Amino acid sequence: MQLTNNQKKVLRSMGHSLKPVVMVGQHGLSASVLAELESSLGKHELLKIKIRAQKLNEKQQIINQIIGFSHAHLIQVIGAIILIYRPFDETPKIILPRK
């Protein structure tokens, strides 16, 4: 499923008031961080994640790993904060516009 720009806009506005739930430290993605990410995505469809990385390419690599592991959509990246969306398989809570 590919998200349209309008759907991403709706998700960005919903994510504005969220606080980061998962924090990725200076040591990168560990097994415990990935377990917390999966647990959080089981409870929330829309998540903010804070990434503490020194270099831009290191941060991008972590973002790619998170998206690959979680099979979520990357909605927004602002500084050290990313917003991801993965709808629930059964009865999603967030209803997106069709277009």
Biopython code that builds the backbone (N, CA, C, O; Angstrom):
import numpy as np
from Bio.PDB.StructureBuilder import StructureBuilder

atoms = [
    (1, "MET", "N", (0.831, -1.176, 0.000)),
    (1, "MET", "CA", (0.000, 0.000, 0.000)),
    (1, "MET", "C", (0.881, 1.248, 0.000)),
    (1, "MET", "O", (1.754, 1.407, 0.854)),
    (2, "GLN", "N", (0.649, 2.098, -0.935)),
    (2, "GLN", "CA", (1.377, 3.357, -1.058)),
    (2, "GLN", "C", (0.496, 4.492, -0.524)),
    (2, "GLN", "O", (-0.686, 4.575, -0.860)),
    (3, "LEU", "N", (1.066, 5.350, 0.295)),
    (3, "LEU", "CA", (0.303, 6.469, 0.849)),
    (3, "LEU", "C", (0.375, 7.666, -0.092)),
    (3, "LEU", "O", (1.418, 7.945, -0.682)),
    (4, "THR", "N", (-0.745, 8.367, -0.223)),
    (4, "THR", "CA", (-0.770, 9.578, -1.039)),
    (4, "THR", "C", (-0.272, 10.751, -0.199)),
    (4, "THR", "O", (-0.150, 10.647, 1.022)),
    (5, "ASN", "N", (0.013, 11.857, -0.863)),
    (5, "ASN", "CA", (0.476, 13.051, -0.155)),
    (5, "ASN", "C", (-0.583, 13.562, 0.814)),
    (5, "ASN", "O", (-0.250, 14.029, 1.903)),
    (6, "ASN", "N", (-1.841, 13.478, 0.433)),
    (6, "ASN", "CA", (-2.919, 13.928, 1.308)),
    (6, "ASN", "C", (-3.003, 13.049, 2.563)),
    (6, "ASN", "O", (-3.218, 13.561, 3.662)),
    (7, "GLN", "N", (-2.838, 11.753, 2.408)),
    (7, "GLN", "CA", (-2.857, 10.855, 3.554)),
    (7, "GLN", "C", (-1.681, 11.136, 4.485)),
    (7, "GLN", "O", (-1.835, 11.121, 5.707)),
    (8, "LYS", "N", (-0.501, 11.393, 3.907)),
    (8, "LYS", "CA", (0.663, 11.738, 4.723)),
    (8, "LYS", "C", (0.441, 13.047, 5.463)),
    (8, "LYS", "O", (0.866, 13.195, 6.609)),
    (9, "LYS", "N", (-0.222, 13.995, 4.817)),
    (9, "LYS", "CA", (-0.526, 15.274, 5.452)),
    (9, "LYS", "C", (-1.419, 15.074, 6.672)),
    (9, "LYS", "O", (-1.203, 15.699, 7.710)),
    (10, "VAL", "N", (-2.416, 14.208, 6.550)),
    (10, "VAL", "CA", (-3.312, 13.904, 7.671)),
    (10, "VAL", "C", (-2.518, 13.260, 8.811)),
    (10, "VAL", "O", (-2.704, 13.609, 9.977)),
    (11, "LEU", "N", (-1.641, 12.327, 8.472)),
    (11, "LEU", "CA", (-0.846, 11.647, 9.494)),
    (11, "LEU", "C", (0.140, 12.605, 10.168)),
    (11, "LEU", "O", (0.363, 12.513, 11.375)),
    (12, "ARG", "N", (0.728, 13.517, 9.401)),
    (12, "ARG", "CA", (1.640, 14.512, 9.990)),
    (12, "ARG", "C", (0.902, 15.386, 10.995)),
    (12, "ARG", "O", (1.429, 15.680, 12.068)),
    (13, "SER", "N", (-0.313, 15.802, 10.653)),
    (13, "SER", "CA", (-1.084, 16.640, 11.569)),
    (13, "SER", "C", (-1.465, 15.859, 12.832)),
    (13, "SER", "O", (-1.497, 16.431, 13.921)),
    (14, "MET", "N", (-1.750, 14.575, 12.699)),
    (14, "MET", "CA", (-2.068, 13.748, 13.865)),
    (14, "MET", "C", (-0.830, 13.520, 14.730)),
    (14, "MET", "O", (-0.928, 13.454, 15.955)),
    (15, "GLY", "N", (0.315, 13.402, 14.103)),
    (15, "GLY", "CA", (1.555, 13.129, 14.821)),
    (15, "GLY", "C", (2.157, 14.344, 15.499)),
    (15, "GLY", "O", (3.068, 14.218, 16.318)),
    (16, "HIS", "N", (1.648, 15.521, 15.161)),
    (16, "HIS", "CA", (2.215, 16.747, 15.711)),
    (16, "HIS", "C", (2.176, 16.768, 17.238)),
    (16, "HIS", "O", (3.124, 17.234, 17.871)),
    (17, "SER", "N", (1.113, 16.278, 17.826)),
    (17, "SER", "CA", (0.956, 16.340, 19.275)),
    (17, "SER", "C", (1.556, 15.135, 20.009)),
    (17, "SER", "O", (1.545, 15.098, 21.239)),
    (18, "LEU", "N", (2.070, 14.165, 19.282)),
    (18, "LEU", "CA", (2.638, 12.966, 19.909)),
    (18, "LEU", "C", (4.013, 13.244, 20.501)),
    (18, "LEU", "O", (4.743, 14.121, 20.039)),
    (19, "LYS", "N", (4.346, 12.484, 21.524)),
    (19, "LYS", "CA", (5.685, 12.505, 22.116)),
    (19, "LYS", "C", (6.433, 11.271, 21.615)),
    (19, "LYS", "O", (5.811, 10.249, 21.326)),
    (20, "PRO", "N", (7.772, 11.357, 21.509)),
    (20, "PRO", "CA", (8.531, 10.174, 21.092)),
    (20, "PRO", "C", (8.334, 9.015, 22.063)),
    (20, "PRO", "O", (8.472, 9.177, 23.275)),
    (21, "VAL", "N", (8.014, 7.856, 21.521)),
    (21, "VAL", "CA", (7.759, 6.666, 22.329)),
    (21, "VAL", "C", (9.014, 5.808, 22.415)),
    (21, "VAL", "O", (9.319, 5.250, 23.468)),
    (22, "VAL", "N", (9.735, 5.705, 21.313)),
    (22, "VAL", "CA", (10.936, 4.881, 21.241)),
    (22, "VAL", "C", (12.135, 5.808, 21.053)),
    (22, "VAL", "O", (12.089, 6.744, 20.254)),
    (23, "MET", "N", (13.206, 5.539, 21.794)),
    (23, "MET", "CA", (14.428, 6.322, 21.688)),
    (23, "MET", "C", (15.561, 5.404, 21.234)),
    (23, "MET", "O", (15.796, 4.351, 21.827)),
    (24, "VAL", "N", (16.254, 5.813, 20.183)),
    (24, "VAL", "CA", (17.418, 5.074, 19.705)),
    (24, "VAL", "C", (18.634, 5.840, 20.186)),
    (24, "VAL", "O", (18.833, 6.994, 19.806)),
    (25, "GLY", "N", (19.455, 5.205, 21.023)),
    (25, "GLY", "CA", (20.611, 5.862, 21.630)),
    (25, "GLY", "C", (21.797, 5.948, 20.700)),
    (25, "GLY", "O", (21.715, 5.624, 19.515)),
    (26, "GLN", "N", (22.888, 6.387, 21.259)),
    (26, "GLN", "CA", (24.121, 6.574, 20.495)),
    (26, "GLN", "C", (24.698, 5.256, 19.988)),
    (26, "GLN", "O", (25.476, 5.245, 19.035)),
    (27, "HIS", "N", (24.322, 4.150, 20.619)),
    (27, "HIS", "CA", (24.851, 2.846, 20.224)),
    (27, "HIS", "C", (24.030, 2.194, 19.124)),
    (27, "HIS", "O", (24.304, 1.058, 18.735)),
    (28, "GLY", "N", (23.033, 2.894, 18.624)),
    (28, "GLY", "CA", (22.259, 2.403, 17.490)),
    (28, "GLY", "C", (21.146, 1.459, 17.896)),
    (28, "GLY", "O", (20.701, 1.444, 19.044)),
    (29, "LEU", "N", (20.712, 0.680, 16.937)),
    (29, "LEU", "CA", (19.604, -0.251, 17.157)),
    (29, "LEU", "C", (20.105, -1.520, 17.829)),
    (29, "LEU", "O", (20.942, -2.235, 17.278)),
    (30, "SER", "N", (19.595, -1.792, 19.005)),
    (30, "SER", "CA", (19.914, -3.038, 19.689)),
    (30, "SER", "C", (18.673, -3.928, 19.649)),
    (30, "SER", "O", (17.607, -3.511, 19.196)),
    (31, "ALA", "N", (18.829, -5.139, 20.122)),
    (31, "ALA", "CA", (17.702, -6.064, 20.135)),
    (31, "ALA", "C", (16.584, -5.548, 21.040)),
    (31, "ALA", "O", (15.405, -5.736, 20.739)),
    (32, "SER", "N", (16.946, -4.903, 22.138)),
    (32, "SER", "CA", (15.925, -4.390, 23.053)),
    (32, "SER", "C", (15.165, -3.212, 22.448)),
    (32, "SER", "O", (13.963, -3.074, 22.675)),
    (33, "VAL", "N", (15.846, -2.367, 21.686)),
    (33, "VAL", "CA", (15.179, -1.247, 21.018)),
    (33, "VAL", "C", (14.218, -1.772, 19.960)),
    (33, "VAL", "O", (13.103, -1.267, 19.832)),
    (34, "LEU", "N", (14.636, -2.773, 19.206)),
    (34, "LEU", "CA", (13.762, -3.358, 18.192)),
    (34, "LEU", "C", (12.555, -4.052, 18.835)),
    (34, "LEU", "O", (11.454, -4.016, 18.285)),
    (35, "ALA", "N", (12.761, -4.684, 19.999)),
    (35, "ALA", "CA", (11.649, -5.314, 20.706)),
    (35, "ALA", "C", (10.671, -4.250, 21.200)),
    (35, "ALA", "O", (9.458, -4.440, 21.121)),
    (36, "GLU", "N", (11.183, -3.146, 21.702)),
    (36, "GLU", "CA", (10.314, -2.052, 22.155)),
    (36, "GLU", "C", (9.558, -1.434, 20.981)),
    (36, "GLU", "O", (8.386, -1.079, 21.111)),
    (37, "LEU", "N", (10.221, -1.306, 19.846)),
    (37, "LEU", "CA", (9.579, -0.777, 18.642)),
    (37, "LEU", "C", (8.419, -1.675, 18.213)),
    (37, "LEU", "O", (7.331, -1.183, 17.915)),
    (38, "GLU", "N", (8.643, -2.965, 18.183)),
    (38, "GLU", "CA", (7.596, -3.898, 17.774)),
    (38, "GLU", "C", (6.444, -3.892, 18.774)),
    (38, "GLU", "O", (5.279, -3.952, 18.382)),
    (39, "SER", "N", (6.766, -3.821, 20.056)),
    (39, "SER", "CA", (5.734, -3.761, 21.088)),
    (39, "SER", "C", (4.903, -2.488, 20.951)),
    (39, "SER", "O", (3.679, -2.528, 21.077)),
    (40, "SER", "N", (5.558, -1.366, 20.697)),
    (40, "SER", "CA", (4.857, -0.087, 20.552)),
    (40, "SER", "C", (3.978, -0.072, 19.311)),
    (40, "SER", "O", (2.876, 0.477, 19.334)),
    (41, "LEU", "N", (4.461, -0.674, 18.226)),
    (41, "LEU", "CA", (3.651, -0.731, 17.008)),
    (41, "LEU", "C", (2.458, -1.677, 17.163)),
    (41, "LEU", "O", (1.500, -1.595, 16.394)),
    (42, "GLY", "N", (2.510, -2.554, 18.133)),
    (42, "GLY", "CA", (1.362, -3.396, 18.427)),
    (42, "GLY", "C", (0.255, -2.632, 19.131)),
    (42, "GLY", "O", (-0.904, -3.047, 19.108)),
    (43, "LYS", "N", (0.611, -1.506, 19.762)),
    (43, "LYS", "CA", (-0.359, -0.704, 20.512)),
    (43, "LYS", "C", (-0.762, 0.569, 19.786)),
    (43, "LYS", "O", (-1.878, 1.060, 19.955)),
    (44, "HIS", "N", (0.152, 1.105, 18.972)),
    (44, "HIS", "CA", (-0.082, 2.380, 18.288)),
    (44, "HIS", "C", (0.194, 2.224, 16.796)),
    (44, "HIS", "O", (1.136, 1.538, 16.397)),
    (45, "GLU", "N", (-0.626, 2.857, 15.987)),
    (45, "GLU", "CA", (-0.394, 2.825, 14.540)),
    (45, "GLU", "C", (0.591, 3.910, 14.116)),
    (45, "GLU", "O", (1.329, 3.735, 13.146)),
    (46, "LEU", "N", (0.605, 5.008, 14.825)),
    (46, "LEU", "CA", (1.431, 6.163, 14.488)),
    (46, "LEU", "C", (2.410, 6.394, 15.627)),
    (46, "LEU", "O", (2.000, 6.578, 16.773)),
    (47, "LEU", "N", (3.711, 6.386, 15.316)),
    (47, "LEU", "CA", (4.742, 6.497, 16.341)),
    (47, "LEU", "C", (5.753, 7.573, 15.997)),
    (47, "LEU", "O", (6.108, 7.770, 14.835)),
    (48, "LYS", "N", (6.212, 8.269, 17.034)),
    (48, "LYS", "CA", (7.363, 9.151, 16.912)),
    (48, "LYS", "C", (8.544, 8.440, 17.535)),
    (48, "LYS", "O", (8.433, 7.840, 18.604)),
    (49, "ILE", "N", (9.683, 8.511, 16.852)),
    (49, "ILE", "CA", (10.905, 7.872, 17.327)),
    (49, "ILE", "C", (12.008, 8.922, 17.328)),
    (49, "ILE", "O", (12.174, 9.664, 16.360)),
    (50, "LYS", "N", (12.762, 8.977, 18.427)),
    (50, "LYS", "CA", (13.884, 9.907, 18.519)),
    (50, "LYS", "C", (15.170, 9.132, 18.278)),
    (50, "LYS", "O", (15.414, 8.096, 18.897)),
    (51, "ILE", "N", (15.992, 9.653, 17.364)),
    (51, "ILE", "CA", (17.241, 8.987, 16.998)),
    (51, "ILE", "C", (18.404, 9.883, 17.384)),
    (51, "ILE", "O", (18.502, 11.022, 16.925)),
    (52, "ARG", "N", (19.286, 9.366, 18.229)),
    (52, "ARG", "CA", (20.474, 10.104, 18.638)),
    (52, "ARG", "C", (21.665, 9.574, 17.843)),
    (52, "ARG", "O", (22.308, 8.605, 18.248)),
    (53, "ALA", "N", (21.950, 10.203, 16.731)),
    (53, "ALA", "CA", (23.073, 9.795, 15.890)),
    (53, "ALA", "C", (23.923, 11.021, 15.589)),
    (53, "ALA", "O", (23.396, 12.116, 15.391)),
    (54, "GLN", "N", (25.220, 10.837, 15.555)),
    (54, "GLN", "CA", (26.138, 11.944, 15.331)),
    (54, "GLN", "C", (26.189, 12.377, 13.869)),
    (54, "GLN", "O", (26.232, 13.570, 13.568)),
    (55, "LYS", "N", (26.184, 11.410, 12.975)),
    (55, "LYS", "CA", (26.351, 11.716, 11.554)),
    (55, "LYS", "C", (25.055, 11.489, 10.796)),
    (55, "LYS", "O", (24.242, 10.641, 11.164)),
    (56, "LEU", "N", (24.876, 12.257, 9.735)),
    (56, "LEU", "CA", (23.655, 12.183, 8.936)),
    (56, "LEU", "C", (23.498, 10.822, 8.269)),
    (56, "LEU", "O", (22.401, 10.265, 8.254)),
    (57, "ASN", "N", (24.584, 10.279, 7.717)),
    (57, "ASN", "CA", (24.475, 8.974, 7.049)),
    (57, "ASN", "C", (24.204, 7.859, 8.054)),
    (57, "ASN", "O", (23.560, 6.866, 7.716)),
    (58, "GLU", "N", (24.690, 8.014, 9.289)),
    (58, "GLU", "CA", (24.405, 7.041, 10.343)),
    (58, "GLU", "C", (22.912, 7.083, 10.706)),
    (58, "GLU", "O", (22.282, 6.043, 10.898)),
    (59, "LYS", "N", (22.357, 8.303, 10.797)),
    (59, "LYS", "CA", (20.931, 8.453, 11.094)),
    (59, "LYS", "C", (20.088, 7.857, 9.971)),
    (59, "LYS", "O", (19.098, 7.175, 10.235)),
    (60, "GLN", "N", (20.471, 8.109, 8.727)),
    (60, "GLN", "CA", (19.720, 7.568, 7.591)),
    (60, "GLN", "C", (19.765, 6.047, 7.571)),
    (60, "GLN", "O", (18.781, 5.397, 7.218)),
    (61, "GLN", "N", (20.900, 5.483, 7.949)),
    (61, "GLN", "CA", (21.034, 4.035, 8.005)),
    (61, "GLN", "C", (20.114, 3.442, 9.080)),
    (61, "GLN", "O", (19.500, 2.396, 8.867)),
    (62, "ILE", "N", (20.022, 4.113, 10.232)),
    (62, "ILE", "CA", (19.133, 3.662, 11.301)),
    (62, "ILE", "C", (17.681, 3.752, 10.856)),
    (62, "ILE", "O", (16.894, 2.844, 11.123)),
    (63, "ILE", "N", (17.316, 4.848, 10.175)),
    (63, "ILE", "CA", (15.951, 5.009, 9.665)),
    (63, "ILE", "C", (15.613, 3.878, 8.702)),
    (63, "ILE", "O", (14.528, 3.303, 8.782)),
    (64, "ASN", "N", (16.526, 3.554, 7.795)),
    (64, "ASN", "CA", (16.294, 2.473, 6.835)),
    (64, "ASN", "C", (16.108, 1.135, 7.546)),
    (64, "ASN", "O", (15.265, 0.331, 7.147)),
    (65, "GLN", "N", (16.898, 0.892, 8.607)),
    (65, "GLN", "CA", (16.768, -0.346, 9.367)),
    (65, "GLN", "C", (15.422, -0.414, 10.083)),
    (65, "GLN", "O", (14.789, -1.469, 10.121)),
    (66, "ILE", "N", (14.986, 0.709, 10.650)),
    (66, "ILE", "CA", (13.698, 0.746, 11.347)),
    (66, "ILE", "C", (12.560, 0.450, 10.371)),
    (66, "ILE", "O", (11.677, -0.354, 10.670)),
    (67, "ILE", "N", (12.581, 1.097, 9.209)),
    (67, "ILE", "CA", (11.531, 0.894, 8.210)),
    (67, "ILE", "C", (11.548, -0.543, 7.698)),
    (67, "ILE", "O", (10.495, -1.156, 7.522)),
    (68, "GLY", "N", (12.736, -1.076, 7.461)),
    (68, "GLY", "CA", (12.846, -2.455, 6.994)),
    (68, "GLY", "C", (12.365, -3.462, 8.028)),
    (68, "GLY", "O", (11.690, -4.432, 7.683)),
    (69, "PHE", "N", (12.706, -3.241, 9.286)),
    (69, "PHE", "CA", (12.310, -4.162, 10.354)),
    (69, "PHE", "C", (10.819, -4.099, 10.631)),
    (69, "PHE", "O", (10.167, -5.131, 10.789)),
    (70, "SER", "N", (10.277, -2.887, 10.690)),
    (70, "SER", "CA", (8.893, -2.712, 11.122)),
    (70, "SER", "C", (7.875, -2.808, 9.985)),
    (70, "SER", "O", (6.681, -2.968, 10.241)),
    (71, "HIS", "N", (8.326, -2.714, 8.744)),
    (71, "HIS", "CA", (7.442, -2.692, 7.580)),
    (71, "HIS", "C", (6.434, -1.552, 7.689)),
    (71, "HIS", "O", (5.271, -1.695, 7.311)),
    (72, "ALA", "N", (6.899, -0.421, 8.210)),
    (72, "ALA", "CA", (6.049, 0.759, 8.390)),
    (72, "ALA", "C", (6.353, 1.774, 7.294)),
    (72, "ALA", "O", (7.338, 1.648, 6.566)),
    (73, "HIS", "N", (5.494, 2.777, 7.190)),
    (73, "HIS", "CA", (5.686, 3.867, 6.241)),
    (73, "HIS", "C", (6.380, 5.021, 6.958)),
    (73, "HIS", "O", (5.987, 5.400, 8.061)),
    (74, "LEU", "N", (7.404, 5.572, 6.334)),
    (74, "LEU", "CA", (8.054, 6.761, 6.868)),
    (74, "LEU", "C", (7.219, 7.962, 6.450)),
    (74, "LEU", "O", (7.035, 8.216, 5.260)),
    (75, "ILE", "N", (6.712, 8.703, 7.435)),
    (75, "ILE", "CA", (5.845, 9.833, 7.162)),
    (75, "ILE", "C", (6.629, 11.133, 7.156)),
    (75, "ILE", "O", (6.438, 11.974, 6.277)),
    (76, "GLN", "N", (7.519, 11.302, 8.143)),
    (76, "GLN", "CA", (8.196, 12.586, 8.268)),
    (76, "GLN", "C", (9.498, 12.412, 9.035)),
    (76, "GLN", "O", (9.602, 11.577, 9.933)),
    (77, "VAL", "N", (10.497, 13.222, 8.661)),
    (77, "VAL", "CA", (11.752, 13.305, 9.395)),
    (77, "VAL", "C", (12.015, 14.781, 9.668)),
    (77, "VAL", "O", (12.141, 15.585, 8.744)),
    (78, "ILE", "N", (12.096, 15.122, 10.945)),
    (78, "ILE", "CA", (12.444, 16.488, 11.338)),
    (78, "ILE", "C", (13.551, 16.376, 12.371)),
    (78, "ILE", "O", (13.317, 15.928, 13.494)),
    (79, "GLY", "N", (14.751, 16.781, 11.995)),
    (79, "GLY", "CA", (15.880, 16.702, 12.915)),
    (79, "GLY", "C", (16.128, 15.271, 13.344)),
    (79, "GLY", "O", (16.389, 14.394, 12.520)),
    (80, "ALA", "N", (16.039, 15.047, 14.663)),
    (80, "ALA", "CA", (16.296, 13.725, 15.221)),
    (80, "ALA", "C", (15.017, 12.926, 15.432)),
    (80, "ALA", "O", (15.065, 11.822, 15.975)),
    (81, "ILE", "N", (13.878, 13.462, 15.013)),
    (81, "ILE", "CA", (12.586, 12.807, 15.240)),
    (81, "ILE", "C", (12.029, 12.290, 13.912)),
    (81, "ILE", "O", (11.990, 13.012, 12.916)),
    (82, "ILE", "N", (11.596, 11.019, 13.918)),
    (82, "ILE", "CA", (10.915, 10.479, 12.748)),
    (82, "ILE", "C", (9.500, 10.062, 13.152)),
    (82, "ILE", "O", (9.237, 9.718, 14.305)),
    (83, "LEU", "N", (8.619, 10.101, 12.192)),
    (83, "LEU", "CA", (7.233, 9.701, 12.383)),
    (83, "LEU", "C", (6.962, 8.549, 11.432)),
    (83, "LEU", "O", (7.153, 8.675, 10.222)),
    (84, "ILE", "N", (6.513, 7.413, 11.986)),
    (84, "ILE", "CA", (6.223, 6.245, 11.155)),
    (84, "ILE", "C", (4.773, 5.807, 11.380)),
    (84, "ILE", "O", (4.176, 6.075, 12.422)),
    (85, "TYR", "N", (4.231, 5.129, 10.372)),
    (85, "TYR", "CA", (2.847, 4.667, 10.411)),
    (85, "TYR", "C", (2.770, 3.238, 9.905)),
    (85, "TYR", "O", (3.259, 2.916, 8.822)),
    (86, "ARG", "N", (2.147, 2.390, 10.706)),
    (86, "ARG", "CA", (1.839, 1.022, 10.281)),
    (86, "ARG", "C", (0.435, 0.697, 10.759)),
    (86, "ARG", "O", (0.200, 0.572, 11.961)),
    (87, "PRO", "N", (-0.512, 0.557, 9.815)),
    (87, "PRO", "CA", (-1.897, 0.284, 10.234)),
    (87, "PRO", "C", (-2.015, -1.100, 10.866)),
    (87, "PRO", "O", (-1.274, -2.021, 10.523)),
    (88, "PHE", "N", (-2.950, -1.224, 11.785)),
    (88, "PHE", "CA", (-3.239, -2.526, 12.377)),
    (88, "PHE", "C", (-3.799, -3.440, 11.298)),
    (88, "PHE", "O", (-4.483, -2.981, 10.383)),
    (89, "ASP", "N", (-3.510, -4.728, 11.404)),
    (89, "ASP", "CA", (-4.001, -5.689, 10.414)),
    (89, "ASP", "C", (-5.518, -5.806, 10.476)),
    (89, "ASP", "O", (-6.192, -5.851, 9.447)),
    (90, "GLU", "N", (-6.037, -5.852, 11.678)),
    (90, "GLU", "CA", (-7.490, -5.968, 11.868)),
    (90, "GLU", "C", (-7.993, -4.694, 12.543)),
    (90, "GLU", "O", (-7.415, -4.243, 13.531)),
    (91, "THR", "N", (-9.032, -4.135, 12.027)),
    (91, "THR", "CA", (-9.693, -2.931, 12.538)),
    (91, "THR", "C", (-8.727, -1.797, 12.867)),
    (91, "THR", "O", (-8.469, -1.529, 14.040)),
    (92, "PRO", "N", (-8.188, -1.125, 11.842)),
    (92, "PRO", "CA", (-7.308, 0.019, 12.100)),
    (92, "PRO", "C", (-8.058, 1.137, 12.818)),
    (92, "PRO", "O", (-9.238, 1.376, 12.563)),
    (93, "LYS", "N", (-7.353, 1.815, 13.718)),
    (93, "LYS", "CA", (-7.960, 2.914, 14.475)),
    (93, "LYS", "C", (-7.950, 4.198, 13.659)),
    (93, "LYS", "O", (-8.883, 4.997, 13.740)),
    (94, "ILE", "N", (-6.897, 4.396, 12.875)),
    (94, "ILE", "CA", (-6.779, 5.611, 12.077)),
    (94, "ILE", "C", (-7.397, 5.352, 10.705)),
    (94, "ILE", "O", (-6.954, 4.472, 9.967)),
    (95, "ILE", "N", (-8.414, 6.123, 10.381)),
    (95, "ILE", "CA", (-9.078, 6.003, 9.084)),
    (95, "ILE", "C", (-8.556, 7.134, 8.196)),
    (95, "ILE", "O", (-8.764, 8.311, 8.487)),
    (96, "LEU", "N", (-7.881, 6.764, 7.120)),
    (96, "LEU", "CA", (-7.294, 7.733, 6.217)),
    (96, "LEU", "C", (-8.246, 8.056, 5.084)),
    (96, "LEU", "O", (-9.059, 7.213, 4.704)),
    (97, "PRO", "N", (-8.160, 9.281, 4.527)),
    (97, "PRO", "CA", (-8.960, 9.598, 3.337)),
    (97, "PRO", "C", (-8.514, 8.723, 2.166)),
    (97, "PRO", "O", (-7.369, 8.273, 2.117)),
    (98, "ARG", "N", (-9.407, 8.494, 1.246)),
    (98, "ARG", "CA", (-9.082, 7.631, 0.104)),
    (98, "ARG", "C", (-8.008, 8.206, -0.793)),
    (98, "ARG", "O", (-7.178, 7.465, -1.321)),
    (99, "LYS", "N", (-8.009, 9.528, -0.975)),
    (99, "LYS", "CA", (-7.034, 10.164, -1.868)),
    (99, "LYS", "C", (-6.178, 11.125, -1.124)),
    (99, "LYS", "O", (-5.299, 11.754, -1.714)),
]
sb = StructureBuilder()
sb.init_structure("model")
sb.init_model(0)
sb.init_chain("A")
sb.init_seg("    ")
for serial, (resi, resn, name, xyz) in enumerate(atoms, 1):
    if name == "N":
        sb.init_residue(resn, " ", resi, " ")
    sb.init_atom(name, np.array(xyz, "f"), 0.0, 1.0, " ", f" {name:<3s}", serial, name[0])
structure = sb.get_structure()
